[in-house]
């Protein structure tokens, strides 16, 4: 790991015994100071538009008692694909291990502009908000605005990230895949692949970087998630296409699912699911809907009773989310579809249980193509 010494303004490498450090969260703008600039072109970097940002971050870190800071623009040698891959896979951990994170909102002048900052619309800043325990916000003049913990309720209103995640160390596995995806649904990245790469730490997965693969990166991310999780909220996404693939094309398909929780009813048994060249192998209850179309309740829904919103729980007061599936010409092979413009439906849990009993419906092992 490379860190910038706030006194010498030179990079130093640490392979173990990493010192305490602060870390910068910012949006890239014109003339950012790169690794090459700070190591080879030091005579010129003072003319760069981003140089004052580097100096101000170092000044803040020094005033807070730290000798080192990590800044992505100049601490990563992006000319090395191997280093870039390692850095992106490690970035969540680096933000998590930082003593403090300085979130620089360059487009904010006063506190009333806070919620309108473009910082809240970028994909990479999501992990930079969640991972560090202590995030300190600064405006465009580096005036302190407040901390993540102190402003957790305000930040929830802006981001829909549960305030409990923002107040303390985030225990992310307690939040469903759909919830975590929804936090990124309205964020953008400059490159399509980064829609997936910026979420690696949020889902605790690793994968190689393949710039040029486009939307396929987000599919690979979901495949890695499936390898370690049986959370069916991954399939609760929605879009306008009549026939849909098994996996979502982008995080935007999970918009408005910030309250969708995993629900494992006491009378159900969870089954894993796997991907193969035949599609997604999964065991689901299929309730006849229209013609050759079924509604399949997933093991997830929205809780109707009040209670903690942090953990997966077994409860009776909930609605269960179902997806529509259509039979193909092959036995036990189905495709996901929309019915009358709707691709999901919320079902009362008691009605689902009643249909299971009265219609003697058993879970079927199927392939979603």
C-alpha positions as a printed Julia matrix, in Angstrom:
369×3 Matrix{Float64}:
   0.0     0.0     0.0
   1.31    3.45   -0.94
   0.69    6.41    1.35
   1.45   10.09    0.88
   3.55   11.66    3.61
   1.72   14.86    4.59
   5.0    16.64    5.47
   7.31   15.64    2.61
   4.5    15.19    0.05
   6.28   12.07   -1.16
   4.9     8.56   -1.57
   6.04    5.76    0.73
   5.28    2.04    0.39
   4.16   -0.24    3.23
   3.85   -4.0     2.88
   3.11   -4.6     6.57
   2.88   -2.58    9.77
   0.95    0.12    7.93
   0.83    3.32    9.99
  -2.42    5.07   10.88
  -3.65    7.18    8.01
  -6.43    9.4     6.78
  -8.07    8.84    3.41
  -9.64   11.15    0.84
 -13.03   10.7    -0.8
 -13.59   13.03   -3.74
 -14.86   13.36   -7.28
 -12.3    13.46  -10.05
 -12.22   16.71  -11.99
  -9.75   18.35  -14.38
  -5.99   17.96  -13.97
  -5.93   15.4   -11.18
  -2.47   14.66   -9.77
  -1.53   11.13  -10.81
   1.1     8.69   -9.56
   3.39    9.63  -12.44
   2.91   13.34  -11.78
   3.83   13.13   -8.12
   6.81   10.84   -8.7
   8.25   12.26  -11.94
   6.85   15.73  -12.67
   7.03   17.37   -9.25
   8.12   20.68  -10.72
   4.84   20.93  -12.65
   2.24   19.59  -10.22
   1.82   22.9    -8.4
   0.21   24.22  -11.58
  -2.4    21.45  -11.65
  -5.96   22.44  -10.75
  -6.2    19.52   -8.31
  -2.97   20.34   -6.46
  -4.7    22.57   -3.86
  -6.98   19.61   -3.08
  -3.94   17.43   -2.33
  -2.38   20.13   -0.14
  -5.62   20.79    1.75
  -6.19   17.09    2.41
  -2.65   16.78    3.79
  -3.17   19.87    5.94
  -6.39   18.47    7.4
  -4.81   15.07    8.08
  -1.79   16.69    9.77
  -4.07   18.84   11.95
  -5.9    15.65   12.98
  -2.64   14.02   14.04
  -1.83   11.82   11.04
   1.43   11.68    9.13
   0.01    9.88    6.1
  -2.98   10.02    3.76
  -4.2     7.8     0.94
  -5.49    9.53   -2.21
  -6.59    7.31   -5.07
  -5.55    9.66   -7.87
  -1.86    9.67   -6.92
  -1.34    6.58   -4.74
  -2.24    4.04   -7.46
  -0.07    3.47  -10.53
  -2.89    3.05  -13.02
  -0.45    2.26  -15.84
  -0.06   -1.19  -14.25
  -3.13   -3.35  -14.87
  -2.04   -5.78  -12.14
  -1.74   -2.97   -9.59
  -5.04   -1.48  -10.67
  -6.82   -4.82  -10.19
  -5.24   -5.33   -6.78
  -6.1    -1.79   -5.72
  -9.74   -1.96   -6.78
 -10.18   -5.29   -5.01
  -8.51   -3.86   -1.88
 -10.06   -0.4    -1.91
 -13.01   -1.11    0.38
 -10.63   -2.58    2.96
  -8.33    0.46    2.71
 -11.25    2.81    3.38
 -12.47    0.55    6.17
  -9.05    0.53    7.88
  -8.51    4.28    7.61
  -8.7     6.19   10.88
 -10.64    8.99    9.2
 -12.11    9.66    5.77
 -12.25   13.24    4.46
 -15.18   13.59    2.07
 -14.48   16.66   -0.06
 -17.68   18.04   -1.61
 -16.17   20.48   -4.08
 -19.54   21.75   -5.32
 -20.91   22.65   -1.88
 -20.57   26.21   -0.62
 -22.92   26.19    2.36
 -24.7    23.49    4.31
 -27.97   24.06    2.46
 -26.24   22.74   -0.7
 -25.14   19.56    1.05
 -27.81   17.14   -0.22
 -27.46   18.36   -3.81
 -23.77   17.55   -4.12
 -22.79   15.39   -7.08
 -20.68   13.42   -4.58
 -23.89   11.53   -3.69
 -24.45   10.52   -7.33
 -21.12    8.79   -8.0
 -20.64    5.03   -7.85
 -17.23    4.97   -6.18
 -18.24    7.27   -3.31
 -20.78    4.7    -2.08
 -18.11    2.46   -0.56
 -16.27    5.57    0.61
 -19.34    6.55    2.62
 -20.02    3.09    4.06
 -16.61    1.52    4.71
 -14.88    4.04    7.04
 -16.11    4.29   10.6
 -15.41    8.02   10.74
 -16.31   10.12    7.7
 -15.86   13.89    7.99
 -17.52   16.11    5.37
 -15.91   19.29    4.02
 -17.27   21.85    1.58
 -15.51   23.34   -1.44
 -13.48   25.68    0.81
 -12.52   22.8     3.14
 -14.82   24.02    5.9
 -16.01   21.21    8.17
 -19.71   20.36    7.73
 -20.2    17.43   10.1
 -19.6    13.69   10.48
 -21.32   10.65    9.07
 -22.47    9.57   12.52
 -23.87   12.97   13.45
 -25.72   13.34   10.14
 -26.9     9.73    9.73
 -30.6    10.62    9.56
 -29.95   13.34    6.98
 -27.77   10.99    4.97
 -30.52    8.34    5.05
 -32.88   10.86    3.46
 -30.35   11.5     0.69
 -29.06    7.97    0.06
 -31.7     5.59    1.55
 -28.85    3.77    3.28
 -30.1     2.55    6.65
 -29.03    4.95    9.39
 -27.71    2.01   11.46
 -25.15    1.35    8.7
 -24.03    4.97    8.89
 -23.89    5.3    12.69
 -21.64    2.34   13.37
 -19.41   -0.23   11.73
 -21.5    -1.66    8.92
 -22.38   -5.35    9.24
 -23.27   -5.58    5.57
 -24.33   -9.27    5.43
 -27.3    -8.31    7.64
 -28.68   -6.35    4.69
 -30.15   -8.11    1.69
 -28.49   -8.07   -1.71
 -31.37   -6.01   -3.11
 -31.01   -3.45   -0.31
 -27.31   -3.04   -1.01
 -27.89   -2.89   -4.77
 -30.54   -0.22   -4.26
 -27.96    2.06   -2.61
 -26.16    2.15   -5.98
 -29.28    2.31   -8.18
 -29.17    6.07   -8.77
 -25.39    6.44   -8.95
 -23.29    6.74  -12.09
 -19.77    5.82  -13.11
 -17.7     7.13  -16.02
 -17.12    3.62  -17.38
 -19.85    0.94  -17.51
 -17.58   -1.7   -15.96
 -17.18    0.43  -12.84
 -20.87   -0.05  -12.03
 -19.78   -3.51  -10.92
 -16.21   -2.87   -9.78
 -17.21   -0.14   -7.32
 -19.48   -2.65   -5.53
 -16.94   -5.41   -4.88
 -16.37   -4.43   -1.26
 -20.08   -3.87   -0.61
 -20.66   -7.56   -1.42
 -17.34   -8.89   -0.09
 -16.31  -10.46   -3.4
 -13.21  -10.27   -5.58
 -12.86  -10.57   -9.33
 -10.43   -9.5   -12.08
 -10.83   -6.19  -13.89
 -11.59   -6.5   -17.61
 -12.13   -3.02  -18.95
 -13.88   -3.3   -22.29
 -16.38   -5.96  -21.17
 -19.15   -3.4   -20.62
 -22.34   -4.66  -18.91
 -20.83   -8.14  -18.63
 -18.94   -6.9   -15.56
 -22.19   -6.51  -13.63
 -23.26  -10.01  -14.66
 -19.92  -11.38  -13.41
 -20.43   -9.57  -10.12
 -23.79  -11.27   -9.64
 -22.29  -14.65  -10.52
 -19.68  -14.15   -7.79
 -22.42  -13.2    -5.32
 -24.37  -16.38   -6.16
 -21.31  -18.49   -5.35
 -21.46  -17.4    -1.72
 -25.09  -16.46   -1.05
 -28.57  -17.99   -1.37
 -30.21  -14.57   -0.97
 -33.1   -14.56   -3.46
 -33.5   -10.79   -3.41
 -30.87  -10.87   -6.17
 -33.73  -11.92   -8.5
 -36.22   -9.29   -7.31
 -35.0    -6.64   -9.77
 -37.31   -5.09  -12.34
 -37.2    -3.41  -15.73
 -39.53   -2.77  -18.67
 -38.6    -5.69  -20.92
 -41.29   -8.33  -21.45
 -38.85  -11.25  -21.36
 -35.92  -10.84  -19.0
 -32.58  -12.52  -18.4
 -31.93  -14.23  -15.09
 -29.5   -11.55  -13.87
 -30.01   -7.79  -13.83
 -28.21   -5.66  -16.43
 -27.39   -2.82  -13.99
 -27.83   -1.64  -10.38
 -30.59    0.72  -11.55
 -32.91   -2.31  -11.78
 -32.88   -2.47   -7.96
 -34.24    1.05   -7.44
 -36.84    1.36   -4.65
 -35.87   -1.97   -3.06
 -34.09   -0.42   -0.07
 -36.62   -2.05    2.3
 -36.7    -5.52    0.7
 -35.53   -8.06    3.24
 -34.69  -11.74    3.21
 -37.5   -13.61    4.9
 -37.22  -17.25    5.8
 -40.64  -18.42    7.04
 -40.64  -21.1     9.71
 -42.56  -23.52    7.46
 -40.13  -23.13    4.54
 -36.81  -24.73    3.77
 -34.15  -22.73    2.0
 -32.61  -24.17   -1.13
 -29.44  -23.03   -2.79
 -29.26  -22.02   -6.43
 -26.55  -22.4    -9.04
 -25.78  -21.07  -12.52
 -24.94  -23.34  -15.42
 -25.13  -23.27  -19.2
 -28.78  -24.36  -18.83
 -29.6   -21.29  -16.77
 -30.25  -20.76  -13.08
 -31.09  -23.97  -11.24
 -33.43  -23.07   -8.4
 -36.25  -24.64   -6.41
 -39.38  -22.49   -6.24
 -43.09  -22.7    -5.52
 -45.03  -22.07   -8.75
 -48.57  -20.74   -8.33
 -50.66  -20.89  -11.55
 -51.47  -17.38  -12.76
 -52.6   -17.18  -16.4
 -52.31  -19.72  -19.23
 -48.73  -21.06  -19.08
 -47.56  -18.37  -16.64
 -46.86  -18.75  -12.93
 -46.06  -16.46  -10.05
 -43.11  -17.68   -7.98
 -42.85  -16.29   -4.43
 -39.24  -15.61   -3.46
 -37.88  -15.87    0.07
 -37.99  -12.14    0.51
 -40.47   -9.38    1.08
 -41.43   -6.31    3.03
 -42.11   -6.5     6.75
 -45.47   -5.13    7.8
 -44.82   -5.18   11.55
 -42.58   -2.65   13.22
 -39.2    -3.8    14.39
 -35.45   -3.64   13.82
 -34.53   -3.25   10.16
 -31.02   -4.59   10.44
 -31.23   -8.37   10.28
 -32.84  -11.2     8.38
 -35.63  -12.53   10.57
 -38.49  -15.01   10.6
 -41.73  -13.06   10.99
 -45.4   -13.53   10.09
 -46.29   -9.9     9.37
 -44.88   -9.47    5.88
 -45.67   -9.39    2.19
 -43.75  -11.78    0.0
 -42.37  -10.72   -3.36
 -43.14  -12.89   -6.36
 -41.82  -12.9    -9.92
 -43.67  -14.04  -13.06
 -42.36  -17.09  -14.93
 -43.52  -18.54  -18.23
 -43.19  -22.18  -19.26
 -41.04  -22.8   -22.36
 -41.27  -25.75  -24.73
 -38.83  -27.65  -22.52
 -39.98  -29.32  -19.31
 -38.93  -27.47  -16.15
 -37.36  -24.68  -18.22
 -38.98  -21.29  -17.66
 -38.26  -17.66  -18.49
 -38.98  -14.57  -16.46
 -41.62  -12.26  -17.97
 -43.83   -9.27  -17.27
 -47.61   -9.62  -16.97
 -49.7    -6.58  -17.86
 -46.6    -4.43  -17.58
 -45.7    -5.7   -14.1
 -42.74   -7.96  -13.43
 -43.09   -8.39   -9.66
 -46.02   -8.69   -7.3
 -46.35   -8.45   -3.53
 -48.3   -11.39   -2.03
 -49.72  -11.69    1.46
 -47.73  -14.38    3.24
 -50.88  -16.05    4.59
 -52.34  -16.29    1.07
 -49.14  -17.94   -0.15
 -49.32  -20.47    2.67
 -53.01  -21.09    1.99
 -52.43  -21.77   -1.72
 -49.58  -24.11   -0.86
 -51.95  -26.13    1.33
 -55.21  -25.99   -0.64
 -53.6   -26.58   -4.05
 -51.02  -29.03   -2.69
 -48.24  -27.12   -4.45
 -44.77  -28.47   -3.91
 -41.55  -26.65   -4.69
 -40.2   -27.54   -8.13
 -36.62  -27.74   -9.28
 -36.55  -25.57  -12.4
 -34.14  -23.8   -14.73
 -34.56  -20.11  -15.45
 -33.14  -19.56  -18.92
